[in-house]
Amino acid sequence: MTTAGTNGAPEDAAKDDPFAYLYRPAEGEQAASQPRDSYSRPFEVGRAQYGQQPALPPQPPGPARPVTTQMPLPQQPRYAEHSRPQPGEQPPAGRSKAVVIGAVAVVAAIAIGAGVALSKGDANKSPDKAAGSTSASAKPSGSASAVPSPSATSSVLTNGTAVADAAAMTLDGGLVTAKTVTGAKAKDGAYVSGFKPGATLSWKIDATQAAVYRVHVRFNNSTADAQAVVKVDGKPTYTPVKLRNYKPGLAPEQSWYSSWINAEISQGAHTITLECATGPCDFLVDQIAVTPDGADPGW
């Protein structure tokens, strides 16, 4: 049977205590007024809190005890907080100054070494080679090129330019040479006449590089306007060359003119052909020239 006073423990729990002999009174001692049991201080489940001071039993009235106040121990600063400057404190200057001085010394040493290396220069370079590089840059890039002298049936484009006398070229279709009309620039004043539809004169050239060139024709025309077809290796150029009478009414000796067209010429040997495809063909041919595009043969 259990009661509220024993908090659920049996009434004879003290009698059944196996350790009762430990707190039995010795001979001559007075027994405790209340038997010892393990259920004398019950706690309600869930109400015990750890870390709290247990409630002390009421003290009998008596003289007041002096109250002692325990002073808190000074808190030691942590290492990380001590190493950082606190508000209002100046940062330690010794360490940062040492780092800055070391960095400046390294930079100064590098600058001095570089200056010494640059001042010495290349020990393997001879003075002659250094002077040669300066004199080479002072040389002119090129000299003024003179117009090549007229040649016979074949010409090399020197600096992209060649001039040839028509009288020295290959003539077909009944063409002949003559010297009746004065003012021709060819050797001995000779020129080519007798043009008619299908008549041609041919000139061999050698181009040192592929480019767009100008094919110039120096001619005489004191009659009706005419035109001729220029061919490169048998292929006509984009347009024929116009051989017009620019000043009608003048004497033949005063009717020498020049005209040109563009021709695309690749590197190597080629044949330039001048042909009167359709009439009228009443003109004379003095010289033919090939120049770079934009240049003039100097007539």
Residue pairs with C-beta under 8 A, 6 or more apart in sequence:
1 10
1 11
2 8
2 9
2 10
2 11
3 11
6 13
6 37
6 39
7 39
7 42
8 39
9 37
9 38
9 39
10 16
13 37
13 38
13 39
14 20
14 35
14 36
14 37
17 36
17 37
20 36
23 32
23 36
24 31
25 31
25 32
34 40
85 91
85 92
145 158
145 159
145 161
147 161
147 163
147 297
147 298
148 155
148 158
148 161
148 162
148 163
149 163
150 163
150 164
150 165
150 168
150 186
150 187
150 287
151 162
151 163
151 164
151 165
151 168
152 164
152 165
152 168
153 164
153 168
153 169
153 170
153 203
153 204
154 203
154 204
154 205
154 206
155 162
155 163
155 164
155 203
155 204
155 205
155 206
155 290
156 162
156 205
156 206
156 208
157 205
157 206
157 207
157 208
157 213
157 290
159 292
160 207
160 208
160 209
160 211
160 213
160 290
160 291
160 292
160 295
161 289
161 290
161 291
161 292
161 295
161 297
162 205
162 289
162 290
163 287
163 288
163 289
163 297
164 203
164 287
164 288
164 289
165 186
165 187
165 190
165 286
165 287
166 186
166 191
166 192
166 201
166 285
166 286
166 287
166 288
167 177
167 186
167 187
167 190
167 191
167 192
168 186
168 187
169 192
169 201
169 202
169 203
169 288
170 201
170 202
170 203
171 177
171 192
171 200
171 201
172 199
172 200
172 201
172 202
173 196
173 198
173 199
173 200
174 194
174 196
174 199
175 192
175 193
175 194
175 195
175 199
175 200
175 201
176 192
176 193
176 194
177 190
177 191
177 192
177 193
178 190
178 191
178 192
178 193
178 284
179 188
179 189
179 190
179 191
181 191
181 220
181 252
181 253
181 284
182 189
182 253
183 189
183 220
183 253
183 254
183 256
184 190
184 191
184 220
184 256
184 284
184 286
185 218
185 286
185 287
185 299
186 286
186 287
191 220
191 284
191 285
191 286
192 201
192 284
192 285
193 284
195 228
195 276
195 281
195 282
195 283
195 285
196 276
196 279
196 281
197 276
197 277
197 278
197 279
197 281
198 275
198 276
198 277
199 275
199 276
199 281
200 273
200 274
200 275
201 273
201 274
201 285
202 271
202 272
202 273
202 274
203 271
203 272
203 273
203 288
204 269
204 270
204 271
204 272
205 265
205 269
205 270
205 271
205 272
205 290
206 268
206 269
206 270
207 213
207 265
207 266
207 267
207 268
207 269
207 270
208 267
209 267
210 265
210 266
210 267
211 264
211 265
211 292
211 293
212 262
212 263
212 264
212 265
212 293
213 262
213 263
213 264
213 265
213 290
213 291
213 292
213 293
214 260
214 261
214 262
214 263
214 290
214 291
214 292
214 293
214 294
214 295
215 230
215 237
215 241
215 260
215 261
215 262
215 263
215 272
215 288
215 289
215 290
216 258
216 259
216 260
216 288
216 289
216 290
216 291
216 296
216 297
216 299
217 228
217 230
217 241
217 243
217 258
217 259
217 260
217 274
217 285
217 287
217 288
218 256
218 257
218 258
218 285
218 286
218 287
218 288
218 289
218 299
219 243
219 256
219 257
219 258
219 259
219 283
219 284
219 285
219 286
220 252
220 255
220 256
220 257
220 283
220 284
220 286
221 243
221 244
221 245
221 255
221 257
221 282
221 283
221 284
222 245
222 248
222 250
222 251
222 252
222 255
223 245
223 280
223 282
223 283
224 245
224 280
224 282
225 242
225 243
225 244
225 245
225 280
226 243
226 244
226 276
226 279
226 280
226 281
226 282
226 283
227 240
227 241
227 242
227 243
228 240
228 241
228 243
228 274
228 275
228 276
228 277
228 281
228 283
229 236
229 237
229 240
229 241
229 274
229 275
229 276
229 277
230 236
230 237
230 240
230 241
230 261
230 263
230 272
230 273
230 274
231 237
231 272
231 273
231 275
232 263
232 264
232 265
232 270
232 271
232 272
232 273
233 270
233 271
234 271
234 273
237 261
237 262
237 263
238 261
238 262
239 261
240 261
240 277
241 259
241 260
241 261
241 274
242 259
243 257
243 259
243 283
244 257
244 259
245 255
246 257
247 254
247 255
256 286
258 299
262 293
263 272
263 290
265 290
272 288
272 290
274 285
274 288
276 283
287 297
287 299
289 297
289 299
291 297
